[in-house]
């Protein structure tokens, strides 16, 4: 078998076999396929596409390119949750302790932020002392003991994805839906979970800008999950405006803790209950979404979810004193109010623009090696549909540099639109995608 022939076959729009996909991926990981050859292959996939079988087989060989996490020593059904990325998306910080407090073990491997979207590990590292670095035995032991652990990705797990993504990033092939699906699902499957709940974002602050593409991605990932014998459900959610109010690492930790105390933003709380309910059903703890939601609402109001978050922080070396004293977190030197130029209704808040403003302040990274400033970011004071008067504070900008503050301020000028007419409020939860034909899903999703 020759790499040239595999590339040519996909270039001509033919379907690749599992052996052909396995050959090109495994040889690339070994360094026997040159970057320029893999780049040509990725562009062929981008232009010609991959069907469900090809995407599933590509995912399978990516998983087998390195170590796979074995969670069998942990009792119960292990359920993972993944978001395709958004602005102000601190859902993992709330939903994982919430679900773990209910009795579903959460062994989560999370990533870092890149571009205008944030990363769970970056946010957790803004907690003094918190370490996302555990050995695999420590990871499994912690989940067995307290029901939850969140760590960063290991270099030995799914190395194919890391190498392939690095090329996609510089060859204009990132936006291929099959390549996105295989990248996400290979990480989730390699992570060892028995079931997966996917939060597929759509809108200005998401990678998928329109519902059609979001639906295609969600359906493809659910199909791939089913073929890999993982119970998988996808929820398509709105990311036209930031989730919650806080955008920035320490600021989002505070908002997550407020939510765990029962005082969080309505949209963030709703999303966490929605996703968490599905995790409980897939985890076999409840038979119906409604019952699962009631259970989670009770856990949230009782303070048990907050207690579980404290356990997580302490188990991974963090200072749990932040629960009672937010001043333990780093704070920006400059806090500037952004005020409304005129009155009316907020008709839109461009989530991507807000994310880019936070990126300018140093809350994110434009390149993988960029250093993050955990103290900076933006706190919105209003949401879409709110009525405001001229001079009302629309946002707080937290910065450590006046020049960066000015840049962020300029971006926000164009991010928030005000109109005389009250806009129609878009739903947060848009659709659910699941495989009705799957016996395993029917058993857990009746």
N, C-alpha and C positions, 0 to 999 in steps of 0.2 A: 504494500500500500504506500502511495506517495502523497505527500502534503499537497503538491501541485494539483493532483487529481481531485482531492477533496474540495479544494478551493474552486476549481473549475466547475465541479458538479453543482455546487451551491450557486455559483455565479450564473449558471444556466437555468436556475430555478428548479432543480431536481431535489427530491427528498433524500436526506442523508440517513444512513443506517446508524444504529447504535454503535456498531464497531467503528465506523468512520469518525463519529463524534468523539468516541473514547480515544481513538488513535491521535487525533490532532490536539486534544486537550492534554492528555497525559504526556505526549512528547513535548508539548510546549512547557509544561511544568518542569520537565527534566532538562530543559534548555536545548533540546534537539530541533525545535521549530523556531525559526528566527522571528523577531518582532515584526518585521515587514511582512512575513508570511501570515502571521496571526492577524495583523492589521487588515490584510487583504481578505482574509476569511471573515472577520467581523463586519467589514463593509459589505461583503456578499450577503451575510445574514441580515444586515440592516436593509438592504435594497430588495432582497428576495423574500425575506421573512422566514420564520420557522413555524411549523404547525405544532399541535399539542404534543404529538409523539416525539418530535425532534426536541422541543423545549424540555420535555420530561427527561429524555435521554441525555441532553446536555446537562441538566441539573444533576442527574444521577452520577455522571462521570466527574463533575466538579466536586460533588460530595466525597467521592472516593479518592480524590487527589491528595488527601491528607488524613489526619486523625479525625475520628468521629467521637463525639461525647457520648458516653454510655451512662444513662441515668437510671438504669434498671435497679440499682441498689436503693433508690428512693421509692418508698411505697406510694401507691396511687398513680393516677393519670396525670402526667406532667403537661401543663398547658402553657404555650408561649404566646406572646402578643407582639405584633410588629406593626409599626407605622411607616408609611412610605415617606414621611418627612413633611414638616410644616413649620410655621412660625408661632412661637409660644406654646408648642406642643410638649407639655410636661406630664402627659397622661400616664406614662410608665411609672412616674414617681408616686402616683396616687393609686392607680389600679392594681399594681402588683402587691403592695401591702394589704390592700383591701381584699383581694382574692385569696392571698395567703392566710389572712386572718379568718377567712371563711372555711379554710381547710384544704384548698387546692394548692399543692406545692408548686412554687414558681422558681425555676432554675433558669435565669435569664442571662444571655450574653448580649450586650448592647454595644453600640458604636459611638463614635465621636461625630461632632457636627462638621459640615463642610459647606461653604457658601452661606446662603441666607437661612438655611435650616439648622436647628440646634441638635446637639447630641446628648443622650442621657448620661454618658460617662463624664462629659465635661461638666454637666450640672451637678452630678454627685461629687465630683472632685472639688467643687467650690465649698463643700462642707469640710471644715478643718479636720485633717487627719484621715478622712475617708480614703480607703484604698480599693481600687477595682481589680487589684492584682492578687488573685488566689490561685494556688495550684489546683489541679482538677480534683484531687482527693479532698482538699480543703473546701472547694466549691460544693461537692456532693455532700460532705459531712455537714456543712452549714445548712443546706436545704433540708437534710434529714432531721436536723436538730430544731431549727426555728421556722422551717417552711419557706424560706426565701433567701436568695442570693442574687446579686447583680454584678457581673464582671465584664471586663473588656474582652475583645476577641483575641484569641491565641493565634500566633503566626503559624502554628502547626495544623490548625483546623482550616480546611478549605483554601489552601494556597492558590488554587486555580483561580478562584474569584478575585483574589487580590491582584494577581498578575494580569488577568484579563481586564479588570476594571481600570487599571492604570493605563492600558492601551485604549480602551473605549474613551477615556477622559480626554485623550489628545488626538483622537481620530474621528471625532464628531459622530460617534455611534452610541453614545450614552442613551439616547431617547428611544432606542429600539425596544418595543414592548416585550418580545420574547427574551431579549438579553436582560432586561430589567427583571422579568419574572424568574429567570434561571438564577440570577445573582441573589435575589432575595430568598427564594425558596431553598437554594443550596445551603445558605447560611443557617436557615431555620432548621432544615432537616439534619444537617451536620451537628447542630446544637443539641440534638437528642430528644426533643419534645415529642410527646405522643399526639398532641393536638395543637392547632395553630389558629389564632384569631388575628385576622389582618385588618388594619385600619388603612384603607386606601383613600388618601386625601385628593381632593379635586378643587381647583380654583386658582386664584392669582398667586397664592403663597405655596402652592403645591407643584410637584413635578408634572402631574397630569393637569392640564389646563381646561380640559373639557370633559363632560360626563361620558361621552362615547369612549374616549381613550381610557378613562378610569374604569369603566365597565369591562372593557376588553382585558385590561391588566388584571383586574380582580377575578374575572372568570378564568383566565389562564392560570393564575396562581392557585386557585381552588382546584382546578383540574390536575395540575402538577402535584399538589398535595395529596389528592385522592390516589393518584397513580403510585405515590410513594407510601401509601397506606397510612397517611396522617389525616385525622379528622380535621377538616379545614373549613373555616367560614370567613368571608370577607364582608366588611361593612364600608360603604362608600360615604365619606363625610366631607362637609363643606370647609374649605380653607380659603374662602374669599376674603375673610378678615382674620386677624390673629386669634388663636384660641386663648380664652381668658383675657387678662389685661397685661400681664408681665412678659417681656421679651428680654432675655439675658439670664445668665446662669444663676447667680445668687438671688436675683429677683424672682426667678421661676421657682427656686427652692422655697422661698418664702410663700409664694402663692400656692404651691403644692401642700405645704404644711397648713395653710389656712383652709384649704379644701379638706384635708384629713381631719381638721377640727370642726368641719361642718359649716365653714364660713367662706367657701370658695365661690368663684364665678359660676353662674348658672350653666353656661355652655360646657365648661370643663367638668363640672360635677355630672352633668347629664351624659357626656361622652364616656366618662369613667364607669358610670353605672351601666350604660349600654354595653360596652365592651366586656366589663367584668361579669355581667349576667351571662353572656355567651361563653365566657371562660368557665363559669361554674357548670353550665349545661354540658359543655364538651368534656369537662373534668368528671362528669358523672355524679356531681353533688346534688343537682336538681334536674327534674325532668322538663320543666317549663321555664321560659324566659321570665314570665311574670313573677313566679315564686322565687327565682334566683334574684331578681331585682329587689324584692321585699327583704330578702335575707341580707343583701348588701346594704340596703338603706338602714337596716337595724344595726349592722356592724359599724357603719360610718357614724351614726348618731351615738353609739355606745362608747366611742373612743378606742375600740379595739384595733381599728385600722391604723390609727396614729401610734398606738403601742407597738404594733408590728413594724412600723417604720423606724421607731426608736430602736427596736431589736436589730433591724438591718444595719442601721448606722453604727451601733455599738459593736456588732459582730465584725464589721469591716474597718474598725479603728477610728471611726468618726466621733466627733464631739456632739453628743446628743443634747447638750445644753442649748443648742440652737432652737429646740422645740419651745423653750420658755423665753429665750433671749435672742432675738434675731440679730442683735448687734454683734453677736459672735461671728457672723458672716462679714466678709469684706464689703466695704461701702465706698462708693465713688466720692471724689473730692468735690465735684460740681453737680448740683441738681438744678436744672433749668426748666421752668414751666413753658410749654408751648401752648399759646392761647389762640382762641378762635378769632379769625379776622372779621367775621360777620356772623349774624345769627341765622338760624334755620335748623333743618334736620340733617344729621349726618347720613349721607346717602351711600357712602362707601368708604372703607378703609383698606387700601391696597396692602394685603398681607406681605407680598414679596417686597414692596418698597419699605415697609416697616422693618422687615428682616434685613434688607440692605443697609438701612440706617443703623441698626444694631451692629451689623458687620463693620461699618465705618468706625464705630466707637471702639471696636476691639472685642465685641462679645462673641464673634465667630472667626473663622479662618478662611481666607481666600485660597490658600494653599495648605496642603496637609501638614507642613512643618510649622505653620504660623502659631505663635503663642497667643493664648486667650487671656483676656482680662475678665475675671469672673465678676468683678464689681459693677461693670457698666451695662447699660441697656436702656430700655424704654418701658415705662408704665403708662398704658393708655388709661384715660379717665372716663371715656365714653365709648359706647358701642354703636354700631349701625342702627339707625332708627331713633336714636336719642335726640331730643330737641335741645338746642344750645343757644345761648345769647352771645353776642360779640364780647370778647374778653374772657369768656369761660376757659378754664384750663382743660385742654384736650389730652395732653400727655405730659409726663415728666421725663426729661432726658437726663440720664445718669452718665457722667463722663469724667475722665481724668485729664482731658486735654481740650482747651478752648477751640483750637482749629478743628479737631474731630467733632466737637459739639456743633460747630457752624456747618460742617458738611452734613451731619445727620439732620440738622434743622432744615436744611435746604431740601433734602429728600422728603422729609415729612410734609413740607409745604405742598408737595404734589401727591402725597399719599392719602390725605383725608379730604374728601369732597363733601360740600355742604349745599343743600338745595332747599327750596321753599316747600316742596312737596314731600310728605313722609313716604319713604321707600317701602316697598313690600319686603318684609323680612324673609330671608331664605331659611329653609330648614337646615338644621345641623346634620341630622342623619338622613341621608338621601336614599340609600338602597342597601339591601343585604343580598349577598351572592353566596349560594351554597349548592351542593350537589344533591338534588332530591332523589336521584336514582341510587345513591349509595346506601346499602343496608346498614353500614356502621353509623352513618349520619342519621338515618331514619330512627335508629335505636336511641340515639342521644338527642335527637332534635324532633320530637313528636309533639 
